[in-house]
């Protein structure tokens, strides 16, 4: 069903399936606003479905359901297939990091009797979008004695929220002359943390009061910020969007919409022919670097462990497995926005409610940083989508010289496996509130399931 609107031929049963599936998705992204929280939710879902930690296995057999977690910010899940693992794995790979504000290591200061938190933005954002909105803070503070304290402020209805102030319009004559990238500068994305001074404190009394509260509630000292990982994200739950409730508005659709649909796809299949896999990674928004990014050897190491549990320990077995594998790089695409048509090539741009989006290539301008999938692989993908009545479309990221972006596809492509980007179209991408079509969310899930069992 290439380039056809899902809603137009959806019967009552299909509409109900779409709506029901998205209730689970809204819960997932409302609870999973950081990588750590996404991994926690994914483990809960996996264990409820009978998955066990890799460390519990001494050998493998068809149908075994396995997960492994890396540094609390990666998770990979497998269902062992009928064929030998060396014949290849069907892989769904998504990222679970999203643009946000990170608290600096020495963040707390006082200015004009306000206690303020200093931040450093993470990923590509329009900085002006992050002021005057309610923010929540999530993360961990790791103390020298080995204890880890979990922080969650701003999500419960009884919690206070945080935020970043902006200049009132009445005094903004000079500010309004600046370009959009300079209206709010990165060093000014600092969060108001409090205003009540601690009694009898002569210097930095508002800051002293905040430190007193942190000590009383969390047993945190100011120096403990050094070994913390605290993220500021939009407060509040994902919501239905549009009077017809056809869409979901929320923070972090990029790329947790593909993470959830990939996770559910691998959870919901039974007895696949090829070993099926879903891997959720970190750090895509800053280049897929580090121990928890797609460039990490974590995935390769886990595959080697699986092979070892089947009696295969040679380097050649590992490389053969990777080469024989097929992957969908489950990542979002920019949806055609009716208010900004000038940046898009309408014939080659994803549309809302037209199904899962395949990007042969991403990259920038001359396809820089692109995977560029093989046409033979695309033909196979087309066939299995059509045989299973899956709505799908193809896309590029806007006009050729307009901009661009990347995914994890090229990284897994370096293993010589077949890889193509496949995901959900998003409006407002990288904004504090992004929008997706419920029909696309459900269709991506169906497409991923189909891929895993073919």
C-alpha positions in Angstrom: 0.0 0.0 0.0 2.5 2.6 -1.2 1.6 6.2 -0.4 -2.0 5.8 0.6 -3.8 7.5 3.6 -4.4 5.0 6.3 -7.5 6.6 7.7 -9.4 6.5 4.3 -9.6 2.7 4.2 -9.5 1.9 7.9 -12.6 0.1 9.2 -14.0 0.3 12.7 -11.7 -2.5 13.9 -8.6 -0.9 12.5 -9.4 2.5 14.0 -9.9 0.8 17.4 -6.6 -1.0 17.1 -4.9 2.3 16.3 -6.4 4.1 19.2 -5.8 1.3 21.7 -2.1 0.9 20.7 -1.4 4.6 21.2 -2.7 4.5 24.8 0.3 2.2 25.6 2.6 4.5 23.6 1.5 7.6 25.4 2.2 6.0 28.7 5.6 4.9 27.6 6.8 8.3 26.5 5.2 10.0 29.5 7.1 7.7 31.9 10.3 7.4 29.8 11.6 11.0 29.4 15.2 10.1 29.7 17.3 7.2 28.4 17.5 5.6 31.9 13.7 5.8 32.3 13.2 4.4 28.8 15.4 1.4 29.7 13.5 0.9 33.0 10.1 0.9 31.2 11.5 -1.4 28.5 12.8 -3.9 31.1 9.4 -3.9 32.8 7.6 -4.6 29.5 10.1 -7.3 28.5 10.0 -9.1 31.9 6.2 -9.1 31.8 6.5 -10.8 28.4 8.8 -13.6 29.7 12.2 -12.1 28.8 15.1 -12.9 31.0 18.5 -11.3 31.5 21.3 -12.7 29.4 23.2 -13.7 32.5 20.5 -16.3 33.3 21.3 -18.4 30.2 23.8 -21.2 30.0 22.7 -22.3 26.5 20.2 -21.2 23.9 17.2 -22.8 22.1 14.6 -21.7 19.7 12.1 -19.3 21.3 14.3 -18.1 24.1 13.6 -14.5 25.0 16.7 -12.5 26.2 17.5 -9.0 27.1 20.8 -7.3 28.2 21.2 -3.8 29.6 24.3 -1.6 29.1 25.1 1.1 31.7 21.4 1.7 32.4 21.1 3.6 29.0 21.1 0.8 26.4 18.9 -2.3 26.1 19.0 -5.1 23.5 16.4 -7.8 23.2 16.5 -11.1 21.2 14.1 -13.9 20.3 16.1 -16.9 19.2 14.9 -18.1 15.8 14.6 -21.4 14.1 17.7 -20.8 11.9 21.2 -20.8 13.2 22.2 -17.3 14.4 25.0 -17.2 11.8 22.4 -17.1 9.1 21.7 -13.6 10.2 19.6 -11.6 12.6 16.6 -9.4 11.9 17.4 -6.1 13.7 15.3 -3.1 14.7 17.5 -0.3 16.0 16.2 3.0 17.5 17.6 5.6 19.8 16.1 6.7 23.1 17.9 10.0 23.7 16.2 13.3 22.8 17.2 16.9 22.8 17.1 18.4 26.2 18.9 20.6 28.8 21.6 19.0 30.9 22.6 20.3 34.3 26.3 21.3 34.4 28.6 19.8 37.0 29.0 23.0 39.0 25.5 24.4 38.3 24.1 26.2 41.3 24.6 29.9 41.7 22.8 32.9 43.0 22.0 36.1 41.1 19.8 39.0 42.4 18.5 36.8 45.1 17.4 34.0 42.8 18.9 30.5 43.0 19.7 29.4 39.5 20.8 26.2 37.8 23.3 26.4 35.0 22.6 24.1 32.0 24.2 22.9 28.7 21.8 22.0 25.9 22.0 18.6 24.4 21.4 17.9 20.7 20.0 20.2 18.1 17.4 22.7 19.5 15.9 26.0 18.7 16.9 27.6 22.0 14.0 30.1 22.1 11.5 27.2 22.2 12.7 26.2 25.7 11.9 29.4 27.6 8.7 30.1 29.5 7.5 26.5 29.5 7.2 24.2 32.5 10.2 21.9 32.9 10.8 18.8 35.0 14.1 17.5 36.2 15.0 13.8 36.0 18.1 11.9 36.7 20.5 10.5 39.2 23.0 11.8 41.7 25.8 9.3 42.5 27.4 9.8 45.9 31.0 8.9 46.9 29.7 6.2 49.3 28.3 4.3 46.3 24.7 5.2 46.8 22.6 6.5 43.8 19.7 8.9 44.4 17.0 9.2 41.8 15.6 12.6 41.1 12.1 13.3 39.7 10.7 16.7 40.2 7.9 18.3 38.2 5.8 15.4 36.9 3.4 14.8 39.8 0.5 17.2 40.0 1.7 18.1 43.5 5.3 18.8 42.4 6.6 22.3 41.6 7.8 22.8 38.1 10.9 24.6 36.9 11.5 26.9 34.0 13.6 29.5 32.2 12.5 33.2 32.1 12.3 35.4 29.1 12.3 39.2 28.7 8.9 40.8 28.6 7.8 42.1 25.2 7.6 45.7 26.6 11.4 45.7 27.0 12.3 43.6 24.0 13.1 46.2 21.4 16.8 45.3 21.2 16.2 41.6 21.7 13.7 41.4 18.8 16.3 42.7 16.4 18.5 39.6 16.9 18.3 36.6 14.7 16.4 33.6 16.0 19.6 31.7 16.9 20.7 34.6 19.1 17.4 35.7 20.7 18.2 33.2 23.5 21.8 32.3 23.9 23.0 28.9 25.2 24.6 30.4 28.3 21.3 32.0 29.2 19.3 28.7 29.3 19.5 28.8 33.0 16.7 27.5 35.2 15.1 29.4 38.1 15.4 27.1 41.1 14.2 29.2 44.0 13.8 32.6 45.6 13.3 32.2 49.3 16.4 33.3 51.3 17.6 31.2 54.2 17.2 33.1 57.4 20.3 34.5 59.1 22.4 33.6 56.0 24.3 36.7 54.9 25.6 35.6 51.5 23.8 33.7 48.7 20.9 33.1 51.0 18.5 31.8 48.3 21.1 29.3 47.1 21.7 28.3 50.7 18.0 27.6 51.2 18.0 25.4 48.0 21.0 23.4 49.3 19.2 23.0 52.7 16.1 21.6 50.9 18.2 19.2 48.8 20.0 18.0 51.9 16.7 17.4 53.8 14.9 15.6 51.0 17.7 13.8 49.1 20.8 14.0 51.4 22.6 15.8 48.6 25.5 18.1 49.1 26.5 20.8 46.6 29.6 18.9 45.6 27.5 15.8 44.7 26.4 17.6 41.5 29.8 16.7 40.1 28.8 13.0 39.8 25.2 13.6 38.8 23.3 13.1 35.5 20.3 15.5 35.6 18.2 16.3 32.6 15.6 19.1 32.2 12.7 18.1 30.0 9.2 19.5 29.4 6.9 18.6 32.3 3.6 16.8 31.7 2.2 13.8 30.0 1.7 13.0 26.3 -1.7 14.1 25.1 -4.2 13.4 22.3 -3.8 16.2 19.7 -6.5 17.5 17.4 -10.2 17.6 17.9 -10.5 14.2 16.2 -7.8 12.8 18.5 -5.9 11.6 15.5 -2.5 12.6 16.8 -0.3 12.5 19.8 1.5 15.6 21.2 4.4 15.0 23.6 8.1 15.3 24.3 10.6 12.9 22.8 8.8 11.3 19.8 12.2 11.5 18.2 13.0 8.8 18.6 11.0 7.1 21.3 8.1 6.6 18.9 10.3 4.2 17.0 11.8 2.7 20.1 8.3 1.8 21.5 7.1 0.4 18.2 10.3 -1.6 17.7 10.2 -2.9 21.3 6.5 -3.9 21.0 7.2 -5.6 17.7 9.9 -7.9 19.1 7.9 -8.5 22.2 4.8 -9.6 20.3 6.3 -12.0 17.8 6.5 -15.8 18.4 8.8 -18.4 16.9 10.5 -16.3 14.2 12.5 -18.1 11.5 15.5 -15.8 12.0 16.6 -14.6 15.4 14.9 -11.3 16.0 16.4 -8.3 17.7 15.5 -4.8 19.0 18.3 -2.6 20.2 17.7 0.8 21.8 20.7 3.1 22.0 21.8 6.4 23.4 23.7 9.5 22.1 22.3 9.6 18.6 21.5 13.3 18.9 25.2 14.1 19.4 26.8 11.6 16.9 26.1 8.1 18.4 29.4 8.3 20.3 30.6 6.8 23.6 30.0 3.6 25.4 26.2 3.8 25.1 25.9 5.1 21.6 25.5 3.0 18.4 29.2 3.2 17.8 29.9 1.3 21.0 30.9 -2.4 20.8 28.1 -3.3 23.2 25.9 -4.8 20.5 28.7 -6.7 18.9 29.8 -8.1 22.2 26.3 -9.3 23.1 26.0 -11.0 19.7 29.3 -12.7 20.4 27.9 -13.9 23.7 24.9 -15.4 22.0 27.1 -17.2 19.6 29.2 -18.5 22.4 26.1 -19.9 24.1 25.5 -22.0 20.9 29.1 -23.2 20.8 30.4 -20.8 18.2 33.4 -18.7 19.5 35.3 -17.8 16.3 35.7 -14.2 15.1 34.6 -15.4 11.7 31.2 -16.6 13.1 30.6 -13.2 14.5 31.5 -11.4 11.2 29.4 -13.9 9.2 26.4 -13.3 11.5 26.7 -9.5 11.1 27.1 -9.7 7.3 24.0 -12.0 6.9 21.8 -9.7 9.0 19.2 -7.3 7.9 18.3 -4.1 9.8 15.7 -1.4 9.9 17.2 1.7 11.4 14.0 2.7 13.2 14.2 6.5 13.2 11.8 9.3 12.5 11.4 11.5 9.4 10.3 15.1 9.0 6.6 15.3 8.1 5.4 17.7 5.4 4.2 20.8 7.3 1.4 22.7 5.5 2.7 26.0 7.0 6.3 25.5 5.7 6.0 23.9 2.3 8.9 26.0 0.9 11.6 23.8 2.5 10.2 20.5 1.2 10.1 18.6 -2.0 6.5 17.4 -1.9 7.0 14.4 -4.1 9.8 13.2 -1.8 8.6 14.1 1.7 6.8 12.1 4.3 3.1 12.8 5.0 1.1 12.3 8.1 -1.0 9.1 8.2 0.6 7.6 5.1 2.4 4.9 7.1 5.9 3.9 7.9 8.5 6.0 6.2 11.5 4.5 4.4 14.5 6.8 3.8 17.0 5.3 1.2 19.4 7.9 2.5 19.6 10.8 4.9 22.8 12.9 5.4 23.3 16.5 4.4 23.4 18.1 1.0 25.5 15.7 -1.1 24.3 12.8 1.1 27.2 13.4 3.5 27.0 11.0 6.4 24.4 8.8 4.7 23.9 5.0 4.6 22.2 5.0 1.1 20.5 1.6 1.1 20.9 -0.9 -1.7 18.0 -1.1 -4.3 17.9 -4.9 -4.0 17.2 -4.6 -0.3 14.5 -1.9 -0.9 12.8 -4.2 -3.4 12.7 -7.0 -0.8 11.2 -4.5 1.7 8.6 -3.4 -0.8 7.5 -6.9 -1.5 7.0 -7.9 2.2 5.2 -4.7 2.9 2.8 -5.2 0.0 2.3 -8.9 0.7 1.1 -7.9 4.2 -0.9 -4.8 3.3 1.3 -2.4 5.2 1.0 1.3 4.4 4.4 2.7 3.6 6.0 5.7 1.9 9.4 7.1 1.0 11.0 10.4 2.0 14.0 12.7 2.1 14.7 15.2 4.8 13.6 18.4 2.9 15.1 20.0 -0.1 18.6 19.0 -1.1 20.5 22.1 0.1 18.0 23.1 2.8 19.7 21.1 5.7 19.9 17.5 6.6 20.4 15.0 9.4 21.7 11.6 10.2 20.7 8.3 11.9 22.5 5.2 13.2 22.0 3.4 9.8 25.5 4.0 8.5 27.1 2.7 11.7 25.4 -0.7 11.5 26.0 -0.6 7.7 29.7 -0.8 8.5 29.2 -4.4 9.4 28.3 -5.0 5.8 24.6 -5.8 6.6 21.6 -4.5 4.7 20.3 -1.4 6.5 17.6 1.2 5.6 16.0 3.9 7.7 12.3 3.2 8.6 10.2 5.2 11.0 7.4 7.6 11.8 6.8 11.1 10.4 7.0 13.9 13.0 5.9 17.5 13.1 7.8 20.0 15.3 10.8 17.7 15.4 13.3 18.6 18.2 10.8 21.0 19.8 9.7 20.5 23.4 6.3 19.4 22.0 6.5 17.1 18.9 3.5 15.6 17.1 2.9 12.2 15.4 -0.1 10.6 13.7 -1.6 7.7 15.7 -2.2 5.9 12.4 1.6 6.1 11.6 2.6 4.9 15.0 0.5 1.7 14.7 1.5 1.1 11.1 5.2 1.3 12.0 4.5 -1.4 14.7 2.9 -3.6 12.0 5.7 -3.0 9.6 8.4 -3.8 12.2 6.6 -7.1 13.1 6.3 -8.0 9.5 10.0 -7.4 9.0 11.0 -9.5 12.0 9.2 -12.6 10.8 10.3 -12.5 7.1 
